[in-house]
Amino acid sequence: MTELQQSLEETGQRARVAAYALAATSTTVKNRALRAMATALRAREAVILAANRADVDRAESNGLAPAMIDRLRLDAERIAGMAAGIENVASLTDPTGGTISEWTRPNGIRISKVRVPIGVVGIIYESRPNVTSDAAVLCTKTGNATILRGGSESIESNIAIAAALREGGTGEGLHEDAIQLIPTTDREAVRLMAGLDKYIDVIVPRGGHSLIEAVVTAARMPVIKHYNGVCMAYIDAAADFEMALKIAINAKTQRPGVCNAIETILVHRDIAETFYPRLAAEFEKAGVEIRADDTVRRILGDRAVAARPEDWTTEFLDLRIAAGVVDSLAAAIAHINTHSSHHSDCIVTADTEAAERFLNEVDSATVYWNASTRFTDGAEFGFGAEIGISTDKLHARGPMALEELTTYKYKIRGTGQVRG
């Protein structure tokens, strides 16, 4: 057994012990620990920012794309937001211990279906250091131990954040191994962690295609994937132009390097000649490159470049967008169901019937009518934070937060019944 294997084995063993302790920890203690974590983050702001500067400097030297550097970068405002997010999670209802349903059988046995922690949750993620905090605090609230393995680009930031969280939590009685961070950039750690099914109950990968595939291939436990965000917007013939422009610009440019930004826009043929020039003017101001089908290129001329076949399924995470024209609502739905990643898609229309059909027939985790896809976020949904945004259908779909970090068990209470 290599040194890294031994280290991860010990991490798993400690996490399992911590999980049993956490499952027995009261909501009061967990909330007190969470608030102490928020205090510790604020107190260690200077240390965290210094660590983050080292990560950002290295990323810039390595030529990381500006949008990815934005995901990596922390400042005082973002740390304050992380701390506020922790306090918000502390204020939310603890789902563990809640009764989902209960009934009594004819023989008098009483059966309760009750929410309980999953146990040990492994999180493998890239770039965004705020995931360290979000994942750890949601797991803490739900009584799960967590093992975190962040990307090499954010290693210093992750170590500093995890240290602050551990310091705050253990000071208020949380088990010392409730939150563990794997402090290595060795890629072998991902494969080894995915094999720790003796200790890790579920693993959640957040990142690019290659990371997801590596985890899915190696995992010996259930995987909940936070896959690509190939999100799309459809501008219907009955759309209000001003609303459509506002939503499209926000969904593409507010933070282009995140998974809920749109990567494709589709416009109904009846309005394309009028709408696309206005949209192109707004995109030009924002520096967005338009990769268009033949119809849009004819409308926009040299304001657009020809889309390649792969552009319709690409998560650009940058100021680029694929743009097309469709003949009908049905064609838009078919395109989205075929080419999107089933993450977040929206329709802009004043036609209620068209909107309801879109909401019903688009097979994605979150589907919007007259609102930006940028709202696909645990905090925006009122969940406090999120582990990730699942594009799976089992056991979680969409923003994965407190309830999705629980499973259930049956509690059966009898009075001496035996089966004949």
C-alpha positions in Angstrom: 0.0 0.0 0.0 1.4 3.4 -1.0 1.7 6.3 1.4 -1.2 8.0 -0.4 -3.4 4.9 -0.2 -2.6 4.6 3.5 -3.5 8.2 4.1 -6.8 8.0 2.3 -7.7 4.7 4.1 -7.1 6.4 7.4 -9.2 9.4 6.3 -12.1 7.1 5.4 -11.8 5.3 8.7 -11.9 8.6 10.7 -14.8 9.8 8.6 -16.9 6.7 9.3 -16.3 7.2 13.1 -17.2 10.9 12.7 -20.4 10.0 10.8 -21.8 7.9 13.6 -21.0 10.6 16.1 -22.6 13.3 13.9 -25.8 11.2 13.4 -26.2 11.4 17.2 -25.4 15.1 17.4 -28.3 17.3 18.2 -29.6 20.1 15.9 -28.7 22.6 18.6 -25.1 21.6 18.7 -24.8 21.4 14.9 -26.3 24.9 14.5 -24.0 26.3 17.2 -21.0 24.7 15.4 -22.2 26.2 12.0 -22.3 29.7 13.5 -18.9 29.3 14.9 -17.6 28.2 11.5 -19.0 31.5 10.0 -17.2 33.4 12.8 -14.0 31.6 12.1 -14.2 32.3 8.4 -14.5 36.0 9.1 -11.7 35.9 11.6 -9.3 34.2 9.2 -10.2 36.4 6.2 -6.6 37.7 5.8 -5.2 34.1 5.8 -7.8 32.9 3.3 -7.2 35.8 1.0 -3.4 35.4 1.1 -3.9 31.7 0.2 -6.3 32.6 -2.6 -3.8 35.2 -4.0 -1.2 32.4 -4.3 -3.7 30.2 -6.2 -4.8 33.0 -8.5 -1.2 34.0 -9.2 -0.4 30.5 -10.1 -3.5 30.2 -12.3 -2.6 33.3 -14.2 0.9 32.1 -14.8 -0.5 28.9 -16.1 -2.8 30.7 -18.5 -6.1 29.7 -17.0 -9.0 31.3 -18.8 -10.3 34.6 -17.3 -13.8 33.1 -16.6 -12.2 30.2 -14.7 -10.0 32.6 -12.7 -13.2 34.5 -11.8 -14.6 31.3 -10.4 -11.4 30.8 -8.4 -10.9 34.3 -7.1 -12.0 35.3 -3.6 -12.3 38.8 -2.1 -13.7 40.2 1.2 -17.2 40.3 -0.2 -17.2 36.7 -1.3 -15.9 35.5 2.0 -18.6 37.6 3.8 -21.1 35.9 1.5 -19.7 32.4 2.4 -20.0 33.3 6.1 -23.6 34.6 5.7 -24.4 31.5 3.8 -23.3 29.3 6.7 -25.5 31.3 9.1 -28.4 31.0 6.7 -27.9 27.2 6.7 -27.9 27.2 10.5 -31.2 29.0 10.5 -32.9 26.4 8.2 -34.9 23.5 9.4 -32.9 20.3 10.0 -34.5 17.6 7.9 -32.9 14.7 9.8 -35.2 12.9 12.1 -38.3 14.2 10.3 -41.1 11.7 9.6 -41.8 11.3 5.9 -44.8 9.1 6.5 -46.2 6.7 9.1 -48.9 4.1 9.3 -50.2 1.2 11.4 -50.7 -2.3 10.0 -53.8 -4.4 10.9 -51.6 -6.4 13.3 -50.9 -3.3 15.3 -47.3 -2.8 14.2 -46.5 0.9 13.7 -44.2 1.8 10.8 -42.5 5.2 10.4 -40.4 6.3 7.4 -37.8 8.8 8.8 -35.1 11.0 7.3 -31.6 10.1 8.4 -28.1 11.2 7.3 -26.5 9.4 4.4 -23.3 8.9 6.4 -20.0 9.8 4.7 -20.3 12.1 1.6 -17.3 12.5 -0.7 -17.0 15.6 -2.8 -14.6 15.9 -5.7 -14.6 19.4 -7.3 -12.6 21.9 -9.3 -11.8 25.6 -9.3 -14.4 27.1 -7.0 -13.1 27.3 -3.4 -16.5 28.3 -2.0 -17.6 24.7 -2.7 -15.4 23.7 0.3 -17.6 25.8 2.6 -20.9 25.0 0.9 -20.3 21.2 0.9 -19.0 21.1 4.4 -21.7 23.1 6.1 -24.6 21.3 4.3 -23.1 18.0 5.3 -22.7 19.2 8.9 -26.3 20.4 9.1 -27.6 17.0 7.9 -25.3 15.0 10.2 -23.0 13.7 7.4 -19.2 13.5 7.6 -17.6 14.9 4.5 -14.3 14.2 2.7 -13.4 17.0 0.3 -10.9 16.8 -2.6 -10.6 20.1 -4.4 -8.7 20.9 -7.6 -5.1 21.7 -7.8 -5.8 25.3 -8.9 -7.5 26.1 -5.6 -5.5 23.9 -3.2 -4.2 26.7 -1.0 -7.6 28.4 -0.7 -9.3 25.1 0.1 -6.8 24.2 2.8 -7.3 27.6 4.5 -11.1 27.5 4.3 -11.2 23.9 5.6 -8.9 24.8 8.5 -11.2 27.7 9.5 -14.3 25.5 9.4 -12.7 22.7 11.4 -11.5 25.2 14.0 -14.9 26.8 14.4 -16.8 23.5 14.4 -14.6 21.6 16.9 -14.6 24.5 19.2 -18.4 24.0 19.6 -18.3 20.2 20.1 -18.4 19.0 16.5 -16.4 15.8 15.9 -12.8 16.7 14.8 -13.1 14.5 11.7 -16.5 15.7 10.6 -14.8 17.8 7.9 -11.7 16.4 6.2 -9.9 17.8 3.2 -7.4 15.7 1.2 -4.5 18.1 1.0 -2.8 16.8 -2.2 -2.9 17.7 -5.9 -2.0 14.2 -6.9 -4.6 13.0 -9.4 -4.3 9.5 -8.2 -6.2 10.6 -5.1 -9.4 10.9 -7.1 -9.2 7.3 -8.2 -8.3 6.1 -4.8 -11.1 8.1 -3.1 -13.6 6.6 -5.6 -12.6 3.2 -4.4 -13.3 3.8 -0.7 -16.7 2.3 -0.7 -16.1 0.7 2.7 -16.2 4.3 4.1 -17.8 6.7 1.6 -21.5 6.2 1.0 -22.0 8.5 -1.9 -19.6 10.6 -4.0 -20.4 13.9 -5.8 -18.1 15.1 -8.6 -18.3 18.7 -9.7 -16.2 19.7 -12.6 -15.4 19.2 -16.3 -16.2 16.2 -18.4 -12.9 14.4 -17.8 -13.3 14.6 -14.0 -16.8 13.3 -14.1 -15.9 10.4 -16.4 -12.9 9.5 -14.2 -15.0 9.4 -11.1 -17.9 7.5 -12.7 -15.5 4.9 -14.1 -13.6 4.4 -10.8 -16.4 4.7 -8.3 -17.5 1.7 -6.2 -20.3 3.6 -4.5 -23.2 5.6 -5.9 -22.3 8.8 -7.8 -24.5 11.9 -8.1 -23.1 13.9 -11.0 -22.9 17.6 -11.3 -22.4 17.5 -15.0 -21.9 20.0 -17.8 -24.2 23.1 -17.8 -25.1 23.3 -21.5 -28.1 25.5 -20.8 -30.4 27.0 -23.4 -32.9 29.8 -23.9 -35.7 29.8 -26.4 -37.2 33.1 -27.5 -40.8 32.4 -28.6 -42.7 34.3 -31.3 -44.9 35.7 -28.6 -42.0 37.0 -26.5 -41.7 40.5 -25.1 -38.5 41.7 -26.8 -37.3 43.9 -23.9 -37.8 41.0 -21.5 -36.1 38.6 -23.8 -33.1 40.8 -24.3 -32.8 41.4 -20.5 -33.0 37.7 -19.7 -30.6 36.6 -22.5 -28.0 39.1 -21.6 -28.2 38.3 -17.9 -28.2 34.5 -18.5 -25.1 34.7 -20.8 -23.0 37.6 -19.4 -23.6 38.0 -15.7 -21.1 35.3 -14.9 -20.3 33.4 -18.1 -18.0 30.9 -16.3 -20.7 29.2 -14.2 -22.8 26.1 -15.0 -26.1 27.9 -15.1 -25.2 30.4 -17.8 -26.8 29.8 -21.2 -24.6 28.4 -24.0 -27.2 28.3 -26.8 -30.0 30.7 -27.8 -32.8 29.7 -30.1 -35.2 32.2 -31.7 -38.5 31.5 -33.5 -38.3 32.2 -37.2 -41.2 34.7 -37.1 -39.2 37.2 -35.1 -35.6 36.3 -35.9 -35.1 39.0 -38.5 -36.1 41.7 -35.9 -34.8 40.2 -32.7 -31.3 39.0 -33.6 -29.9 42.4 -34.7 -31.0 43.9 -31.4 -29.6 40.9 -29.5 -26.3 41.1 -31.4 -25.9 44.8 -30.6 -26.2 43.9 -26.8 -23.9 41.0 -27.1 -21.4 43.1 -28.9 -21.3 45.6 -26.1 -20.7 42.7 -23.7 -18.0 41.1 -25.8 -20.0 37.9 -26.7 -19.0 36.0 -29.8 -22.0 34.6 -31.6 -21.5 31.2 -33.3 -24.5 31.0 -35.6 -26.4 28.7 -37.9 -26.9 29.7 -41.6 -30.1 31.7 -41.0 -28.6 33.7 -38.2 -25.4 34.3 -40.2 -27.5 35.6 -43.1 -29.3 38.0 -40.7 -26.2 39.2 -38.8 -23.5 39.0 -41.5 -20.0 39.5 -40.1 -21.4 40.0 -36.6 -21.5 36.2 -36.3 -19.2 33.3 -37.2 -20.3 29.9 -38.4 -21.2 27.4 -35.7 -19.4 24.1 -35.7 -21.4 21.0 -35.1 -19.9 20.6 -31.6 -20.9 24.1 -30.6 -24.5 23.0 -30.0 -23.4 20.7 -27.2 -20.5 22.7 -25.8 -20.3 24.3 -22.3 -18.2 27.3 -23.3 -18.0 28.8 -19.8 -16.9 32.0 -21.6 -18.3 34.9 -23.6 -19.4 32.7 -26.6 -22.8 31.5 -27.5 -24.4 29.2 -30.2 -27.3 30.9 -31.9 -30.0 29.4 -34.1 -33.4 29.8 -35.6 -36.3 27.3 -35.1 -39.6 27.0 -36.9 -41.7 26.1 -33.9 -42.0 25.5 -30.2 -41.9 21.8 -30.9 -38.6 22.2 -32.8 -37.1 24.2 -29.9 -38.1 21.5 -27.4 -36.7 18.8 -29.6 -33.4 20.7 -30.0 -33.1 21.3 -26.2 -33.9 17.7 -25.3 -31.4 16.4 -27.8 -28.5 18.8 -27.3 -28.7 20.3 -23.8 -27.2 18.7 -20.7 -30.6 18.7 -19.0 -29.4 21.3 -16.5 -31.3 24.6 -16.9 -33.3 25.8 -19.9 -35.8 28.6 -20.3 -38.6 30.0 -22.6 -39.4 33.6 -23.0 -43.0 34.1 -24.1 -46.3 35.8 -23.3 -48.2 32.7 -24.5 -49.2 30.7 -21.4 -50.1 27.6 -23.4 -46.7 27.6 -25.1 -44.9 28.2 -21.7 -46.8 25.3 -20.0 -46.0 23.0 -22.8 -42.3 23.9 -22.6 -42.3 23.5 -18.8 -43.9 20.1 -19.2 -42.0 18.7 -22.1 -38.4 19.9 -21.6 -36.6 17.1 -19.8 -34.2 19.1 -17.6 -33.6 19.5 -13.9 -34.8 23.1 -13.9 -37.1 24.7 -16.5 -37.9 28.4 -16.6 -40.6 30.6 -18.0 -39.7 34.3 -18.3 -36.7 34.1 -15.9 -32.9 33.8 -16.2 -31.3 30.4 -15.8 -28.9 32.0 -13.5 -31.3 31.4 -10.6 -30.5 27.6 -10.6 -28.6 27.9 -7.4 -29.2 26.5 -3.9 -29.2 29.9 -2.2 -31.5 31.4 -4.8 -33.9 28.5 -4.3 -33.9 29.2 -0.6 -31.8 26.1 0.3 -29.0 28.1 1.9 -26.3 26.6 -0.3 -25.8 23.6 -2.5 -23.5 20.6 -2.9 -24.0 20.8 -6.6 -26.6 20.8 -9.3 -27.4 17.3 -10.2 -28.2 16.4 -13.8 -29.1 12.8 -12.7 -32.6 11.7 -12.0 -31.9 9.5 -9.0 -31.5 10.2 -6.0 -31.2 14.0 -6.4 -32.0 16.3 -9.3 -31.3 20.1 -9.6 -29.8 22.0 -6.7 -28.7 19.4 -4.2 -29.1 20.7 -0.6 -30.2 19.6 2.8 -33.0 17.1 1.9 -30.9 15.6 -0.8 -28.2 14.8 1.8 -30.5 12.6 3.6 -31.8 9.1 3.0 -34.4 7.3 5.1 -35.0 4.3 7.2 -38.0 2.5 8.6 -38.7 2.4 12.3 -41.1 -0.3 13.4 -42.7 -0.3 16.8 -44.5 -3.4 18.0 -46.1 -4.9 21.1 -44.8 -8.5 20.7 -46.1 -9.3 17.3 -44.6 -12.4 15.5 -45.2 -13.5 11.9 -47.3 -16.6 11.5 
